[in-house]
Amino acid sequence: MPRVAILGGGLAGLAAAAALGKSGFDVDLYEARPFLGGRATSWPVPGGESDEAAGEMIDNCQHVLLRCCVNLLDLYRRLGAQDKVHFYREFFFVEPGGRTSILKRGMLPAPSHFAGSFLMLKFLGLGDKIAIARAVRAIPNERLTRRDLDRISMLDWLREKRQTDRAIERYWRQVLVSAVNEELDQMAAAHGFQVFWLGMIARADSYEMGIPAVPLRELYDEAALRQTGNVRIFDRAAVTRIDAAGGRLCGIEAGGSGRAADYYISCLPFDRLRTLLPELPIEWDAFQHSPITGIHLWFDRPVTDLPHATLLDRNVQWMFNKRDGRYLQFVVSASRNLTAMPRAEVIELACREAAEFFPAIGEAKLERAQVIKEVRATFSARPGLEQLRPGPATSFGNFFLAGDWTRSGWPATMEGAVRSGYIAAEAVAAAAGLNSKFLIPDIA
């Protein structure tokens, strides 16, 4: 079978490697770092004084999935990691002061499955709920009939649907900004529609949130990936050159050595690929980054018993209870206001705001903290960008593209990355004369 070189060991690269390896291709996967997972990974951090803290593995940022992420779930199944993800059926919305509302499905079928708990949400008024219901009813039809959703922002659409300020800030922003990693006024409405339709409307269980029960790195077992087929993994093998001639790629340099294959798939971020192959006909300047900040706080005692929560009206947006209510991770998506803020100020801000939601923090001692700023976490899903996202084929006959920034049909999510890897793998298989299908269609 032909040999395929995959450039990058993030989720797109893992998906392409697993799919093609299972199909009999000889796969060489090149990753710059000594571990897999790309931007959805974890590593040991220097510990504190206790044995418990020494070398603890932490995630760069809490990554979650929904039941509608069918391709990501398929990759976890291929890697034998499906049992390492715990799904939750309740979303906890917490207001400053600690008042908590719960959103969960009831007995009614989709799209009315949230009706009972939605009406009971305490952080929204009756007018807010009427406005939200009006917008939710419009999404199933307008996602199919509107032709301007990539040209307007999600905020433009919400204003058009006469959403109240409270509904926008406390509901739409909480649901969508964390999913797309962009503010509503800079998010193409098409991406907001995609996430909300599949995650909240299309199926009664599609909203259920999966949180890995292990550090992210443990989801990407190298031995399991090798067992999917003839897959060789080269870590600490950064790709530093791509050679092309006669309309095809003829080799790469990775880890200081020349490498060759029959087919190549780049799963590199757009800014990295641009430095290696700037002649690709891609409007590189149209792609910008949107950051995510993860704030890890360890306390000397439990401060909450909630497994997770979305936090209203403050900078910190989500809390994840990583261990016993003592180790909490807070996530701020589209965190441009924190990018230049000194680490100590970020920690102070997170502790101050967290105490408004979980008063027990006021009696607790902060034992240690970590701040991880992913300045280049995702591409910014701005209006007008979708048509500029490249597909898998390139001007080089044996070179294909994947990565969450390519045209996967999804925004920059783990599901989008895996979809892109499967799409590129299908393109390679087709180029080799095979009619192999790896991509699982969306649930609706």
N, C-alpha and C positions, 0 to 999 in steps of 0.2 A: 504493500500500500504506500501511497505518497507520504512524504514527511512534511509536517506542518510546524513552523516556528511561530510561537505565540509570544508576543512582546508585552509583558506585564502580567503579574500574578494577582491582580484584584479580582473582583467578582466576575467581571466580563471575561477575563482570561481563564479563570477557573471553569466557568460555564462552557466556553469553547473547547477547552482541553478535555473536560469530562465527556462532552458530546462526541467529539471527534475520536477520542481514545476508545470509547465504547463502540464506535463504528469501524474500528480497525485501522485507523490512521496511526502512523508513528508521530507522536507529538513531543516537541521540545518546548518547555515553558521556561521563559527567562524572566527572573524577578530581581530587581535591584537590591531589595532588602533581604535579610536572612529569614523572613517569614512571609506567609501568604496573607491575602485579605485586602491589600491596598489601603484605602481610607476607612475600611470597616474592620479594624483589627484591634489588637491589644498588646501590651508589653509589660514587663515587670518594672516597677518603679522603686527607687530607693526607699527602704522601710524606715520606721521610727525606732523607738527604743525596744518595743516588744517583739517577741518572736512572730506574733500574728501579723505584724506590719511588715516584717522583713521580706522584701522582694515580692510583694503582692502584685498580682496581675490585674491591670485595670484597662478598660476600653478607652480608646481615644475619645469616643463620644457614644452615648447609648444609641444604638441602631435598633429599630423595631420594624416589624412587618405586620401586615394585615392578612386576613384569610384570602383576600383577593390577589395576593402576590403569588400566583400559581407557579410561575417559573422559578422564583426563588425557592419556594417549597420543593419543587422538583429537584433543584440542585442540591438542597439539603438531603433529600432522599438518596440521590446518587452518591453523596459523600457519607451516608449513614449517620447524619446529624439531625434527622427530623425529630428525634425524641429529646433533643437538647434545647428545644424551644418550648416555653410555657405560654399558653394562650389565656387571655383574660377577656371576660364578657362584660366588664363594667368599666366605664370611664368616670373618673372622679374629678369634678371641677371644684376647686377650692378658692374661696374668696379671702382677701385680707381679713384677718380676724378669725379664720378657721372654719367658717360655715361651708359645708360640703354638699354638693348635689351629685347625683349619680345618673348617668345616661346608660341605659342598657335595653336590649330588645325585650319585647313582651310577646304576647300570644298571637298578635296579628301578623299576617304575612307581609313581606316587602311589597311596596315601599312604606307601609304604615307600621313597621315593626317597632319604631321608637315612640309611637304616639303616647303611650301611657307615661313613660318616664320623662319624655320631653315636656309634657304639660306640667310636671311636678318640679321642673328645674327652678331652684329658688333664685338663681343669679340673673334671671331674665324676667322682665315684666310681661304682661299680657300683650302689649303692643309690639314688643320685641318678638314674641313667639308668633304672632300673626304675620309679621313681616318675614320672618325666617320661613314659615310654612309656605308663604306665597312664592318665595324664591326657590325653595326645594321642589315645589310642584312644577316650576318652569324648566328645571334642568333636564329631565328626560326628553322632552320635546326639542328644546333649543340646542342641545348638544348635537342633534342630527340635522337641524334646519338652519342654524346660524352659520354664516360664512365669515364672520368678522371676529371670531373668538380668539384668534391668534394676534389680532391687530389691536385689541383693546385690553386694558388691564382688568384683573378680577375686581378691583375696587370700582372701576367704571361700571361694570355690570351690576355690582351690588347696589350702587347708587341708582342705576337705572331701575332696579327692582324695589326702590324706595325702602331700603333697609335702614333701620334706626342706627344711630351711632353706637348704642350699647350692643345691639345685635352684631354689628361689624366687629367691634373690639372684643367682645366676650365670647362670641361663638365662631364666626367665620374666621377671624384671625387665629384663634386658638387651634382650630382644626387644620387650616390650610397652610399657615406659615411654617409650622413644624414639618408638614409633609413635603412641601415643595422647596423649603429653605429659601424663601424670598418673601418680601413684604407685599401686601396686597396691591399697592399702587405700582409695583414693579413686576408683578407676576402676570403673565399672559392668562387671560380668562380660560383659554383652552386647557391649561394645566390644572387650574382650580377645578374645572368641570371634570376632568379625567379622574382626579383623586376623589372628589366628592361622589361622583356617580358610582364608581366601582366600590369605593370603601364604605359609603354610607347609605346608598339607595338600592343598588342593583340586586342584592341578595341579603337575606336577613342575618346571616352570620358573617358577611364579608368584612364587617367592621372590627371583628375580634382581633385584639392586638397581641402579637407574638413577641415576647421578650426572651432573648437567649438566657438560659439558666446557667451558662458557663461563660467564661471570657470569650470574646468573639474569635480569638485565634483558634480556640479549640473546636470551632465549627469547621475549620478548613484543614483537616488532617491530611498530611502529605501522603501517608501510606494509603489512605482511602482513595485519594485522587489517583495514585499510581495503579490501584486495583481496578479502576474503571477501564483500563486498557493499557496500551503501550505508551505510557506517559512518563517522560523524564523531566525532572524538575532541576533547574539550575538557579540556585539562589546566590545572592551577592554577585549577580551577573547583569549589571546595568547595560542597557543597549546604548552604545555611544556613537554608532554610525550605521546608516542604511545605504547600501550600494544598489544603484539601479542602472540598467543599460538596455537599450532596445525595447523599451516599453514594458519591462519586467524588472522585478527585484532579483538580484543575483547573489545577495548575501548581506549579512549584518555583522557588526562587531559587538560582542556581548561578553562582559567579564574579561575584557582584554584579549579575546581570541576571536578569529574569524569563524563564522557559522554560516551554513547554507541549508536550504530546504527547498522543497518544490512549491510550497505555498507559505504565505506569511499573513498573520493577523496582528495588527497593532491594537492593543488594549491600553495604550498609554493615554494620559490626560492630554487635552488639546494643546496646552502650552509646551508640553514636553515633545510631542510629535512635531510641532511647528519648528523646533530647533533642529530636528533631525531630517525633516523632509519638507522644507518650506515651499517647494514648488508645487505641492498638491493644490489643486484649484479649490481652496476653502477660504472663505472670508474670515480669516483668523481674528481680525480685530473686532468682529461682532460678538465674540465670546468673552464674557467676563466672569469673574468668580463671585461667589457669595459665601461668607464664612459661617462657621458654627463654633460655638464655645462650649466646652464641657467643664463643669466645676465639680470636683470631687471633695466632699467634706466628711471627715471621720470625727464622731463625737464620743464622749466617754460613757454615754448611756443612750438607750433608745429615745428617739424624739417623735416618732410617728409609727403607726401600725398599718398605714396605707401602703399597698404594693407599688403604687405609682399615682401621679396626680398631674393634672394640668392646672397651672397657677395663673390666676386672673389679675390683670391690671398692673403688672410689674414687669421688670426686665426678664427675670427668670421665668421660663415658660412651662417647663416640665420638671417633675421630680421623679426619680426612680430609686426605690428602696433596694439597695444592692445587698445589704446584709443586716438583718435583725433591727432595723430602724436606727442603727448607729452610723452606718456608712451610706450616705445619700449622694446621688449624682444629679446635678441640675444641668439642664440643657437650654441654651439660648440659640435659636436659629436666626439666620440673617443678622448676625451679631456684629454689625459694623461699628456700633457705638462702643463695643468692648475691645476692638482690635488693638487700639493704641493705648488702652488703659493699663497701667502697671498691674502686675500680678496681685500685689497686696491689696490694691483698691478693688479688684474684681472679687477677691475673697471676702473683703469687708462688705461689699455690696450684696453678694450672695447670702452671707450670714444675716445681714440686716433684713433683707427681704424675706428670706426663708422663715425667720422668726415671726413674721407677720402671719404666716400660714400655719406654722407649727410652734405654738407658744412654748412648748417644752424646751426648745432650743435656748430660750432665755436662762434656763437653769443648768444647761449642759456646758461642758468644756469642749472647745474645739481642739482635738488632739493633733490633727494635721490636715493638710489640704493640698490639692493639685489643681492647676488650671491648664487646660489643653485647648489652644486656639488653632482650629483648622482654618487658616486664612483662605485656602484654596479648596474648601470642602466640596463644593459643587459648582456647576455653571449656573449663572443667573438666568432664570427662565423668563426673560423679558418678552414683551410683545414684539412680534416681527421676527423672532429668532427661529421659530420652528422650521420655516422653509429653508433656512440656511444650515440646519443640521445635516451632515452628510449621511448617506446610506452606507451599506457595507462595501460596495464596489468602488474602486478607484480607477485612475487613469493607467495604473499598472495592472496588467492582466492577472498576476498571481498574488496581488496584495490587497488585503481587505481590512476594514475598520470596524472596531467595536469600542465600547466604553459608554458610560452613561450620558455623555455629551453628544453621541451620535443619534440618528433618528431611530429610536427604539419604539416609539409610540407611547412612551411614558416620560415624565420629567426625570430629574436627576435623583433617582432612588435606587435602592439595592435591586428591586424588581426591574427597573429600567436597565441597569448594568447587566443583569443576567440575560434579559431579553436580547440585548445587543450582542452578547456572546453567542447565544443560540442562533440569531439571525446571521451573524458572520460565519458560523460553522456550517449553516445550510448553504451559504454562498460558496464556501470552499468545496463542500461535497458536490454541489452542482458543477463547479469548474472541473472536478475530477470525474464527472460523468455519472454521479450518483444522485438519486432522488431521495435524499434523506431529509426528514422533518424532525426538528427538535423543539421548536417554539410551541408552547401551549397557548391556545387562544385565551383572551380575557374571558372572565366569567359572564360577561354580557356585552 
